[in-house]
Amino acid sequence: MTKLIAKKIEDHGPRRIFGIIIFVIVMTGCFYLYFLGTAVKGIIENGNNAKYLQSAGYEYQRLEEKYFKIVGQIDINYAHSLGFIDQLKSEFATREITMARR
């Protein structure tokens, strides 16, 4: 009986090892293609992100230029044109600091 089992193992051993080797090679190829595809997608996404950052930078520059142009227009004459008037006497609102008492 043991000789029969040993004979079966010897007959199917090289075939099984060859099948395992082929399976490992195929799985390695599949993993390689998967990770290669993931890397390519990452590179493409980085390129898209770079384009987006560049356009955002241009938008930031444009808005900053617009902001400085508007801020440059605000002066005392502009305030007077909007109806503000100079105050004759300087008055300030003050508040006495109260402390907790027992």
N, CA, C and O atoms as CSV, one atom per row, in Angstrom:
chain,resi,resn,atom,element,x,y,z
A,1,MET,N,N,0.816,-1.184,0.000
A,1,MET,CA,C,0.000,0.000,0.000
A,1,MET,C,C,0.865,1.254,0.000
A,1,MET,O,O,0.615,2.177,-0.775
A,2,THR,N,N,1.877,1.298,0.858
A,2,THR,CA,C,2.742,2.474,0.918
A,2,THR,C,C,3.530,2.636,-0.377
A,2,THR,O,O,3.824,3.754,-0.799
A,3,LYS,N,N,3.862,1.530,-0.993
A,3,LYS,CA,C,4.584,1.626,-2.265
A,3,LYS,C,C,3.687,2.244,-3.337
A,3,LYS,O,O,4.158,3.006,-4.180
A,4,LEU,N,N,2.405,1.918,-3.303
A,4,LEU,CA,C,1.457,2.458,-4.266
A,4,LEU,C,C,1.303,3.976,-4.073
A,4,LEU,O,O,1.277,4.725,-5.050
A,5,ILE,N,N,1.203,4.421,-2.835
A,5,ILE,CA,C,1.081,5.856,-2.534
A,5,ILE,C,C,2.359,6.578,-2.930
A,5,ILE,O,O,2.310,7.668,-3.500
A,6,ALA,N,N,3.512,5.968,-2.626
A,6,ALA,CA,C,4.793,6.578,-2.983
A,6,ALA,C,C,4.907,6.691,-4.497
A,6,ALA,O,O,5.432,7.685,-5.000
A,7,LYS,N,N,4.433,5.704,-5.224
A,7,LYS,CA,C,4.478,5.715,-6.692
A,7,LYS,C,C,3.583,6.843,-7.228
A,7,LYS,O,O,3.968,7.541,-8.165
A,8,LYS,N,N,2.373,7.026,-6.631
A,8,LYS,CA,C,1.476,8.098,-7.070
A,8,LYS,C,C,2.112,9.459,-6.840
A,8,LYS,O,O,2.027,10.346,-7.690
A,9,ILE,N,N,2.745,9.620,-5.697
A,9,ILE,CA,C,3.393,10.898,-5.381
A,9,ILE,C,C,4.527,11.162,-6.367
A,9,ILE,O,O,4.684,12.284,-6.847
A,10,GLU,N,N,5.312,10.140,-6.668
A,10,GLU,CA,C,6.408,10.297,-7.618
A,10,GLU,C,C,5.894,10.618,-9.009
A,10,GLU,O,O,6.518,11.390,-9.737
A,11,ASP,N,N,4.768,10.039,-9.387
A,11,ASP,CA,C,4.220,10.285,-10.724
A,11,ASP,C,C,3.657,11.702,-10.851
A,11,ASP,O,O,3.838,12.346,-11.885
A,12,HIS,N,N,2.986,12.189,-9.823
A,12,HIS,CA,C,2.347,13.498,-9.898
A,12,HIS,C,C,3.222,14.620,-9.329
A,12,HIS,O,O,2.866,15.787,-9.490
A,13,GLY,N,N,4.316,14.331,-8.692
A,13,GLY,CA,C,5.189,15.332,-8.070
A,13,GLY,C,C,5.751,16.342,-9.062
A,13,GLY,O,O,5.559,17.543,-8.872
A,14,PRO,N,N,6.439,15.898,-10.113
A,14,PRO,CA,C,7.005,16.874,-11.059
A,14,PRO,C,C,5.916,17.694,-11.774
A,14,PRO,O,O,6.092,18.885,-12.033
A,15,ARG,N,N,4.800,17.038,-12.083
A,15,ARG,CA,C,3.705,17.764,-12.726
A,15,ARG,C,C,3.168,18.860,-11.799
A,15,ARG,O,O,2.934,19.994,-12.217
A,16,ARG,N,N,2.983,18.494,-10.559
A,16,ARG,CA,C,2.457,19.446,-9.590
A,16,ARG,C,C,3.442,20.607,-9.390
A,16,ARG,O,O,3.027,21.765,-9.346
A,17,ILE,N,N,4.716,20.313,-9.271
A,17,ILE,CA,C,5.732,21.356,-9.100
A,17,ILE,C,C,5.746,22.271,-10.324
A,17,ILE,O,O,5.821,23.492,-10.191
A,18,PHE,N,N,5.675,21.679,-11.514
A,18,PHE,CA,C,5.645,22.474,-12.744
A,18,PHE,C,C,4.395,23.368,-12.768
A,18,PHE,O,O,4.478,24.534,-13.154
A,19,GLY,N,N,3.263,22.837,-12.366
A,19,GLY,CA,C,2.022,23.621,-12.311
A,19,GLY,C,C,2.129,24.765,-11.321
A,19,GLY,O,O,1.671,25.875,-11.593
A,20,ILE,N,N,2.732,24.497,-10.177
A,20,ILE,CA,C,2.914,25.546,-9.169
A,20,ILE,C,C,3.830,26.637,-9.698
A,20,ILE,O,O,3.566,27.824,-9.503
A,21,ILE,N,N,4.909,26.238,-10.369
A,21,ILE,CA,C,5.848,27.224,-10.929
A,21,ILE,C,C,5.141,28.096,-11.975
A,21,ILE,O,O,5.303,29.316,-11.981
A,22,ILE,N,N,4.369,27.476,-12.845
A,22,ILE,CA,C,3.628,28.233,-13.864
A,22,ILE,C,C,2.630,29.173,-13.195
A,22,ILE,O,O,2.502,30.329,-13.599
A,23,PHE,N,N,1.926,28.691,-12.180
A,23,PHE,CA,C,0.967,29.525,-11.450
A,23,PHE,C,C,1.663,30.733,-10.820
A,23,PHE,O,O,1.153,31.850,-10.900
A,24,VAL,N,N,2.815,30.517,-10.198
A,24,VAL,CA,C,3.564,31.606,-9.566
A,24,VAL,C,C,4.014,32.610,-10.622
A,24,VAL,O,O,3.941,33.817,-10.391
A,25,ILE,N,N,4.475,32.137,-11.766
A,25,ILE,CA,C,4.915,33.048,-12.837
A,25,ILE,C,C,3.742,33.882,-13.349
A,25,ILE,O,O,3.879,35.088,-13.554
A,26,VAL,N,N,2.597,33.246,-13.555
A,26,VAL,CA,C,1.419,33.968,-14.040
A,26,VAL,C,C,0.962,34.996,-12.998
A,26,VAL,O,O,0.659,36.135,-13.354
A,27,MET,N,N,0.909,34.612,-11.728
A,27,MET,CA,C,0.490,35.555,-10.684
A,27,MET,C,C,1.476,36.706,-10.551
A,27,MET,O,O,1.065,37.847,-10.341
A,28,THR,N,N,2.770,36.426,-10.669
A,28,THR,CA,C,3.778,37.484,-10.625
A,28,THR,C,C,3.564,38.461,-11.771
A,28,THR,O,O,3.655,39.674,-11.578
A,29,GLY,N,N,3.281,37.945,-12.956
A,29,GLY,CA,C,2.995,38.812,-14.106
A,29,GLY,C,C,1.757,39.659,-13.875
A,29,GLY,O,O,1.745,40.845,-14.204
A,30,CYS,N,N,0.711,39.059,-13.309
A,30,CYS,CA,C,-0.514,39.819,-13.021
A,30,CYS,C,C,-0.258,40.925,-12.006
A,30,CYS,O,O,-0.720,42.051,-12.192
A,31,PHE,N,N,0.466,40.622,-10.943
A,31,PHE,CA,C,0.793,41.640,-9.949
A,31,PHE,C,C,1.656,42.743,-10.559
A,31,PHE,O,O,1.471,43.922,-10.258
A,32,TYR,N,N,2.603,42.350,-11.422
A,32,TYR,CA,C,3.459,43.339,-12.078
A,32,TYR,C,C,2.613,44.287,-12.918
A,32,TYR,O,O,2.788,45.504,-12.845
A,33,LEU,N,N,1.702,43.745,-13.711
A,33,LEU,CA,C,0.842,44.591,-14.542
A,33,LEU,C,C,-0.058,45.483,-13.688
A,33,LEU,O,O,-0.270,46.650,-14.019
A,34,TYR,N,N,-0.580,44.948,-12.608
A,34,TYR,CA,C,-1.433,45.745,-11.726
A,34,TYR,C,C,-0.664,46.926,-11.129
A,34,TYR,O,O,-1.132,48.064,-11.167
A,35,PHE,N,N,0.517,46.645,-10.579
A,35,PHE,CA,C,1.290,47.706,-9.949
A,35,PHE,C,C,1.830,48.688,-10.982
A,35,PHE,O,O,1.950,49.877,-10.690
A,36,LEU,N,N,2.155,48.224,-12.168
A,36,LEU,CA,C,2.596,49.112,-13.234
A,36,LEU,C,C,1.457,50.050,-13.642
A,36,LEU,O,O,1.673,51.246,-13.841
A,37,GLY,N,N,0.258,49.506,-13.762
A,37,GLY,CA,C,-0.903,50.331,-14.078
A,37,GLY,C,C,-1.178,51.356,-12.995
A,37,GLY,O,O,-1.507,52.505,-13.291
A,38,THR,N,N,-1.046,50.947,-11.744
A,38,THR,CA,C,-1.247,51.875,-10.631
A,38,THR,C,C,-0.216,52.997,-10.667
A,38,THR,O,O,-0.549,54.156,-10.418
A,39,ALA,N,N,1.026,52.659,-10.976
A,39,ALA,CA,C,2.073,53.684,-11.055
A,39,ALA,C,C,1.799,54.653,-12.196
A,39,ALA,O,O,1.987,55.860,-12.040
A,40,VAL,N,N,1.362,54.147,-13.333
A,40,VAL,CA,C,1.064,55.015,-14.473
A,40,VAL,C,C,-0.113,55.936,-14.138
A,40,VAL,O,O,-0.080,57.123,-14.463
A,41,LYS,N,N,-1.142,55.401,-13.495
A,41,LYS,CA,C,-2.276,56.238,-13.089
A,41,LYS,C,C,-1.821,57.333,-12.125
A,41,LYS,O,O,-2.279,58.472,-12.219
A,42,GLY,N,N,-0.933,56.996,-11.210
A,42,GLY,CA,C,-0.408,57.992,-10.266
A,42,GLY,C,C,0.360,59.092,-10.971
A,42,GLY,O,O,0.242,60.264,-10.613
A,43,ILE,N,N,1.152,58.720,-11.975
A,43,ILE,CA,C,1.914,59.725,-12.728
A,43,ILE,C,C,0.973,60.643,-13.490
A,43,ILE,O,O,1.173,61.857,-13.516
A,44,ILE,N,N,-0.051,60.072,-14.109
A,44,ILE,CA,C,-1.022,60.885,-14.847
A,44,ILE,C,C,-1.762,61.815,-13.891
A,44,ILE,O,O,-1.990,62.981,-14.210
A,45,GLU,N,N,-2.132,61.310,-12.735
A,45,GLU,CA,C,-2.836,62.128,-11.750
A,45,GLU,C,C,-1.953,63.255,-11.239
A,45,GLU,O,O,-2.435,64.364,-11.007
A,46,ASN,N,N,-0.660,62.983,-11.060
A,46,ASN,CA,C,0.260,64.041,-10.632
A,46,ASN,C,C,0.352,65.132,-11.695
A,46,ASN,O,O,0.422,66.316,-11.364
A,47,GLY,N,N,0.352,64.741,-12.968
A,47,GLY,CA,C,0.364,65.732,-14.043
A,47,GLY,C,C,-0.882,66.594,-14.026
A,47,GLY,O,O,-0.804,67.809,-14.209
A,48,ASN,N,N,-2.042,65.965,-13.805
A,48,ASN,CA,C,-3.293,66.729,-13.721
A,48,ASN,C,C,-3.284,67.661,-12.519
A,48,ASN,O,O,-3.755,68.795,-12.606
A,49,ASN,N,N,-2.747,67.186,-11.397
A,49,ASN,CA,C,-2.668,68.029,-10.196
A,49,ASN,C,C,-1.738,69.217,-10.429
A,49,ASN,O,O,-2.007,70.321,-9.956
A,50,ALA,N,N,-0.649,68.994,-11.154
A,50,ALA,CA,C,0.275,70.089,-11.444
A,50,ALA,C,C,-0.409,71.151,-12.302
A,50,ALA,O,O,-0.226,72.346,-12.071
A,51,LYS,N,N,-1.195,70.721,-13.292
A,51,LYS,CA,C,-1.924,71.675,-14.136
A,51,LYS,C,C,-2.936,72.454,-13.291
A,51,LYS,O,O,-3.079,73.667,-13.449
A,52,TYR,N,N,-3.633,71.755,-12.395
A,52,TYR,CA,C,-4.610,72.425,-11.529
A,52,TYR,C,C,-3.926,73.440,-10.618
A,52,TYR,O,O,-4.431,74.548,-10.437
A,53,LEU,N,N,-2.782,73.073,-10.046
A,53,LEU,CA,C,-2.068,74.007,-9.170
A,53,LEU,C,C,-1.585,75.222,-9.947
A,53,LEU,O,O,-1.595,76.338,-9.427
A,54,GLN,N,N,-1.164,75.011,-11.186
A,54,GLN,CA,C,-0.713,76.126,-12.004
A,54,GLN,C,C,-1.878,77.080,-12.282
A,54,GLN,O,O,-1.722,78.296,-12.173
A,55,SER,N,N,-3.037,76.536,-12.638
A,55,SER,CA,C,-4.194,77.399,-12.900
A,55,SER,C,C,-4.657,78.089,-11.612
A,55,SER,O,O,-5.080,79.245,-11.647
A,56,ALA,N,N,-4.581,77.396,-10.494
A,56,ALA,CA,C,-4.942,78.022,-9.217
A,56,ALA,C,C,-3.965,79.150,-8.884
A,56,ALA,O,O,-4.368,80.176,-8.337
A,57,GLY,N,N,-2.698,78.968,-9.209
A,57,GLY,CA,C,-1.711,80.027,-8.989
A,57,GLY,C,C,-2.003,81.255,-9.829
A,57,GLY,O,O,-1.888,82.383,-9.350
A,58,TYR,N,N,-2.386,81.037,-11.092
A,58,TYR,CA,C,-2.746,82.158,-11.952
A,58,TYR,C,C,-3.977,82.877,-11.412
A,58,TYR,O,O,-4.027,84.107,-11.412
A,59,GLU,N,N,-4.963,82.125,-10.956
A,59,GLU,CA,C,-6.177,82.719,-10.385
A,59,GLU,C,C,-5.836,83.525,-9.133
A,59,GLU,O,O,-6.371,84.613,-8.925
A,60,TYR,N,N,-4.948,82.990,-8.307
A,60,TYR,CA,C,-4.517,83.695,-7.098
A,60,TYR,C,C,-3.833,85.008,-7.469
A,60,TYR,O,O,-4.096,86.038,-6.848
A,61,GLN,N,N,-2.959,84.980,-8.473
A,61,GLN,CA,C,-2.278,86.196,-8.916
A,61,GLN,C,C,-3.279,87.233,-9.404
A,61,GLN,O,O,-3.176,88.414,-9.072
A,62,ARG,N,N,-4.244,86.785,-10.190
A,62,ARG,CA,C,-5.251,87.696,-10.737
A,62,ARG,C,C,-6.062,88.343,-9.612
A,62,ARG,O,O,-6.292,89.552,-9.623
A,63,LEU,N,N,-6.491,87.534,-8.646
A,63,LEU,CA,C,-7.281,88.062,-7.530
A,63,LEU,C,C,-6.456,89.007,-6.654
A,63,LEU,O,O,-6.961,90.022,-6.174
A,64,GLU,N,N,-5.193,88.663,-6.454
A,64,GLU,CA,C,-4.332,89.520,-5.649
A,64,GLU,C,C,-4.119,90.872,-6.336
A,64,GLU,O,O,-4.116,91.913,-5.678
A,65,GLU,N,N,-3.942,90.852,-7.654
A,65,GLU,CA,C,-3.782,92.096,-8.402
A,65,GLU,C,C,-5.049,92.946,-8.311
A,65,GLU,O,O,-4.980,94.162,-8.134
A,66,LYS,N,N,-6.198,92.297,-8.432
A,66,LYS,CA,C,-7.474,93.004,-8.323
A,66,LYS,C,C,-7.632,93.608,-6.921
A,66,LYS,O,O,-8.082,94.743,-6.768
A,67,TYR,N,N,-7.253,92.830,-5.905
A,67,TYR,CA,C,-7.341,93.304,-4.518
A,67,TYR,C,C,-6.475,94.544,-4.307
A,67,TYR,O,O,-6.937,95.526,-3.724
A,68,PHE,N,N,-5.226,94.510,-4.773
A,68,PHE,CA,C,-4.339,95.654,-4.572
A,68,PHE,C,C,-4.823,96.880,-5.345
A,68,PHE,O,O,-4.632,98.010,-4.898
A,69,LYS,N,N,-5.449,96.661,-6.504
A,69,LYS,CA,C,-6.001,97.780,-7.266
A,69,LYS,C,C,-7.149,98.427,-6.489
A,69,LYS,O,O,-7.241,99.653,-6.427
A,70,ILE,N,N,-8.018,97.615,-5.899
A,70,ILE,CA,C,-9.143,98.152,-5.119
A,70,ILE,C,C,-8.652,98.832,-3.852
A,70,ILE,O,O,-9.140,99.908,-3.504
A,71,VAL,N,N,-7.694,98.227,-3.155
A,71,VAL,CA,C,-7.165,98.819,-1.923
A,71,VAL,C,C,-6.461,100.141,-2.227
A,71,VAL,O,O,-6.507,101.069,-1.420
A,72,GLY,N,N,-5.809,100.228,-3.388
A,72,GLY,CA,C,-5.134,101.472,-3.764
A,72,GLY,C,C,-6.104,102.612,-3.996
A,72,GLY,O,O,-5.706,103.773,-3.898
A,73,GLN,N,N,-7.367,102.326,-4.301
A,73,GLN,CA,C,-8.359,103.366,-4.558
A,73,GLN,C,C,-8.951,103.940,-3.272
A,73,GLN,O,O,-9.540,105.021,-3.294
A,74,ILE,N,N,-8.804,103.239,-2.169
A,74,ILE,CA,C,-9.413,103.690,-0.919
A,74,ILE,C,C,-8.490,104.709,-0.250
A,74,ILE,O,O,-7.369,104.384,0.142
A,75,ASP,N,N,-8.968,105.920,-0.129
A,75,ASP,CA,C,-8.242,106.979,0.567
A,75,ASP,C,C,-9.270,107.934,1.193
A,75,ASP,O,O,-10.468,107.654,1.180
A,76,ILE,N,N,-8.803,109.045,1.732
A,76,ILE,CA,C,-9.695,109.972,2.432
A,76,ILE,C,C,-10.692,110.626,1.476
A,76,ILE,O,O,-11.838,110.880,1.847
A,77,ASN,N,N,-10.255,110.895,0.254
A,77,ASN,CA,C,-11.163,111.510,-0.726
A,77,ASN,C,C,-12.280,110.536,-1.104
A,77,ASN,O,O,-13.426,110.947,-1.282
A,78,TYR,N,N,-11.957,109.274,-1.224
A,78,TYR,CA,C,-12.974,108.260,-1.534
A,78,TYR,C,C,-13.986,108.162,-0.395
A,78,TYR,O,O,-15.186,108.029,-0.637
A,79,ALA,N,N,-13.505,108.227,0.844
A,79,ALA,CA,C,-14.400,108.187,2.004
A,79,ALA,C,C,-15.324,109.392,2.005
A,79,ALA,O,O,-16.514,109.255,2.290
A,80,HIS,N,N,-14.794,110.582,1.689
A,80,HIS,CA,C,-15.633,111.781,1.624
A,80,HIS,C,C,-16.673,111.657,0.514
A,80,HIS,O,O,-17.801,112.123,0.677
A,81,SER,N,N,-16.316,111.043,-0.601
A,81,SER,CA,C,-17.278,110.886,-1.699
A,81,SER,C,C,-18.411,109.936,-1.322
A,81,SER,O,O,-19.500,110.015,-1.890
A,82,LEU,N,N,-18.162,109.043,-0.373
A,82,LEU,CA,C,-19.208,108.132,0.082
A,82,LEU,C,C,-20.073,108.745,1.181
A,82,LEU,O,O,-21.049,108.131,1.613
A,83,GLY,N,N,-19.727,109.941,1.632
A,83,GLY,CA,C,-20.557,110.617,2.624
A,83,GLY,C,C,-19.971,110.639,4.022
A,83,GLY,O,O,-20.621,111.127,4.947
A,84,PHE,N,N,-18.786,110.134,4.201
A,84,PHE,CA,C,-18.165,110.213,5.519
A,84,PHE,C,C,-17.672,111.633,5.750
A,84,PHE,O,O,-17.262,112.319,4.813
A,85,ILE,N,N,-17.714,112.066,6.997
A,85,ILE,CA,C,-17.238,113.405,7.337
A,85,ILE,C,C,-16.181,113.287,8.424
A,85,ILE,O,O,-16.124,112.306,9.166
A,86,ASP,N,N,-15.337,114.329,8.494
A,86,ASP,CA,C,-14.303,114.352,9.534
A,86,ASP,C,C,-14.951,114.687,10.864
A,86,ASP,O,O,-15.852,115.522,10.939
A,87,GLN,N,N,-14.491,114.039,11.892
A,87,GLN,CA,C,-15.020,114.292,13.235
A,87,GLN,C,C,-14.230,115.439,13.843
A,87,GLN,O,O,-12.999,115.451,13.798
A,88,LEU,N,N,-14.938,116.396,14.407
A,88,LEU,CA,C,-14.276,117.566,14.951
A,88,LEU,C,C,-13.577,117.264,16.269
A,88,LEU,O,O,-12.455,117.718,16.500
A,89,LYS,N,N,-14.224,116.514,17.118
A,89,LYS,CA,C,-13.661,116.226,18.433
A,89,LYS,C,C,-13.463,114.713,18.538
A,89,LYS,O,O,-14.366,113.934,18.234
A,90,SER,N,N,-12.288,114.320,18.964
A,90,SER,CA,C,-12.009,112.898,19.109
A,90,SER,C,C,-12.572,112.386,20.421
A,90,SER,O,O,-12.171,112.846,21.490
A,91,GLU,N,N,-13.468,111.472,20.356
A,91,GLU,CA,C,-14.042,110.863,21.547
A,91,GLU,C,C,-13.883,109.358,21.425
A,91,GLU,O,O,-13.989,108.773,20.347
A,92,PHE,N,N,-13.629,108.770,22.555
A,92,PHE,CA,C,-13.430,107.330,22.556
A,92,PHE,C,C,-14.355,106.691,23.580
A,92,PHE,O,O,-14.601,107.276,24.635
A,93,ALA,N,N,-14.847,105.561,23.303
A,93,ALA,CA,C,-15.664,104.821,24.263
A,93,ALA,C,C,-14.722,104.010,25.132
A,93,ALA,O,O,-13.860,103.284,24.637
A,94,THR,N,N,-14.906,104.148,26.440
A,94,THR,CA,C,-14.064,103.393,27.365
A,94,THR,C,C,-14.941,102.557,28.265
A,94,THR,O,O,-16.143,102.791,28.390
A,95,ARG,N,N,-14.332,101.606,28.872
A,95,ARG,CA,C,-15.057,100.732,29.779
A,95,ARG,C,C,-14.171,100.472,30.983
A,95,ARG,O,O,-12.992,100.145,30.851
A,96,GLU,N,N,-14.750,100.622,32.129
A,96,GLU,CA,C,-13.991,100.401,33.347
A,96,GLU,C,C,-13.861,98.895,33.570
A,96,GLU,O,O,-14.836,98.149,33.475
A,97,ILE,N,N,-12.677,98.481,33.859
A,97,ILE,CA,C,-12.438,97.065,34.113
A,97,ILE,C,C,-12.871,96.751,35.538
A,97,ILE,O,O,-12.308,97.286,36.493
A,98,THR,N,N,-13.836,95.912,35.678
A,98,THR,CA,C,-14.322,95.567,37.012
A,98,THR,C,C,-13.696,94.263,37.438
A,98,THR,O,O,-13.462,93.357,36.639
A,99,MET,N,N,-13.432,94.204,38.746
A,99,MET,CA,C,-12.830,93.008,39.287
A,99,MET,C,C,-13.844,92.351,40.234
A,99,MET,O,O,-14.706,93.027,40.796
A,100,ALA,N,N,-13.737,91.102,40.395
A,100,ALA,CA,C,-14.646,90.390,41.293
A,100,ALA,C,C,-14.403,90.843,42.735
A,100,ALA,O,O,-13.265,90.965,43.189
A,101,ARG,N,N,-15.497,91.084,43.424
A,101,ARG,CA,C,-15.381,91.505,44.826
A,101,ARG,C,C,-16.111,90.508,45.694
A,101,ARG,O,O,-17.062,89.851,45.271
A,102,ARG,N,N,-15.646,90.418,46.899
A,102,ARG,CA,C,-16.287,89.501,47.850
A,102,ARG,C,C,-17.270,90.217,48.691
A,102,ARG,O,O,-17.907,89.607,49.550
